C-alpha cells in the first residue's frame, strides 16, 4: 500500500519538475493525482480534503 502511494507521488513530482514554470492548471492536475493516490491508499476523505486545500 505505501509503496504504491510512494510510487504515485514520485510520478506526480517528477512530472512537475519537468514542466519548469507551473500554471494553475498544472497544479490542479497534480493535486488531483495526489488526491486520488491518497484515497486509493485508504487515507480518510476529510484528511485528503484538508491536505489538498492547505497545499492549494
C-alpha positions in Angstrom: 0.0 0.0 0.0 2.7 2.5 1.0 4.9 1.5 -1.8 2.2 2.2 -4.3 1.5 5.5 -2.7 5.1 6.4 -2.8 5.4 5.4 -6.5 2.4 7.5 -7.5 3.6 10.6 -5.6 7.0 10.3 -7.1 5.4 10.2 -10.6 3.5 13.4 -9.8 6.5 15.2 -8.6 8.6 14.0 -11.5 6.1 15.4 -13.9 6.0 18.7 -12.1 9.8 19.0 -12.2 9.8 18.5 -15.9 7.4 21.4 -16.5 9.6 24.2 -15.4 7.2 27.1 -14.9 3.9 25.8 -13.5 0.5 27.1 -14.4 -2.6 26.9 -12.2 -3.9 24.0 -14.4 -0.6 22.1 -13.8 -1.1 22.5 -10.0 -4.8 21.5 -10.2 -3.9 18.4 -12.2 -1.2 17.4 -9.9 -3.3 17.9 -6.8 -6.0 15.7 -8.4 -3.4 12.9 -8.9 -2.2 13.3 -5.3 -5.8 13.3 -4.0 -6.6 10.1 -5.9 -3.4 8.4 -4.8 -4.2 9.2 -1.1 -7.7 8.0 -1.4 -6.5 4.8 -3.1 -4.2 4.3 -0.1 -7.2 4.5 2.2 -6.5 7.9 3.7 -9.7 9.3 5.2 -11.5 11.7 2.9 -11.5 14.6 5.4 -7.7 14.3 5.8 -7.3 14.3 2.0 -9.6 17.3 1.6 -7.8 19.3 4.3 -4.4 18.4 2.9 -5.2 19.5 -0.7 -6.9 22.7 0.4 -3.8 23.6 2.6 -1.5 22.9 -0.3 -3.6 24.9 -2.7 
